[in-house]
Amino acid sequence: MPSFYVIPLAFILGFSLGRVATCTVAATDRWINQGKMDWLFGLLVVASWAAVLLYVLVEYTGRAHLPLDIPLNGQLFFGAALMGVGAMINRGCFVGTVGYIGTGKFSYILSFVGLAFALWLVRSDVLDLFDPVEFLPRITVEQSLTKQAALGAFGIVCLISLWLILVKRNWAYLALMAIGLCAATIYGTRPEWAYAALLNSFLQGQGLSVGKTIEFAVAALFAGAIFSSWLKDRFKPQLGSWKLALANLAGGFLMGFGASAVPGGNDVLLMWTIPGLTLYGAVAYLVMIATIAVSMKIEPLLAAKIKS
């Protein structure tokens, strides 16, 4: 099946990411330090629209995939916590990193360099701490009561976001809706598009995708984010300080290491794994948020102690 549709969808996804705050670190910071959960609710809106569309694609087209659930174990909790620590050091999750690069903060490119290095270490057995977990897609929706209840809850969130768009004229939710729909289509039909999966294919010597579709889609994602920022006069190219560069490299490395223990990074969890109604996806994402929140509480105390 022709798959060039992922290129314009990736551009729209990147453009929409430049319209709203979708970084887990920023959303958690807003909750911890300002007591506002609206950005976290925005992330739920993204997952909800993705979940509804994934269900429709799987049930009525048979051309989409859902993630296979995996057992909850120590490796999953360790990996999710590591992603949280890495996101804190990086000052942005992988989704947020796309947004930062879109505004011209090019030191965040090193986050993906760190990710690639971590994946290489895991693949080469240099750090033989656990077996990397692969993407395991399935093509059927489990008809359990729990799954149906979760899908119903996602549907309610979608209706709330529609009300906010149509009645309250809150256009930020239109961008969140676009992110969920575009991401669900891309991840659901081309799971190998994810950063970790794409880098893994390079590291394993598999070369470029057929027609270079996935590579062009990734380029379109960043082009969309940059274009979105440029329209808002927020595109200010800069390399940043060496401290930020090191933080990006180290943060990307830890997030990549965590993404080897949990299938995919936080972008996959938010836009495919959780919408795919997996328990491990929700648990891993909550562990990551909790780790970020605890780190934000501890960080000022440690800074004050060092100064004293």
Disulfide bonds with the S-S distance in Angstrom:
none
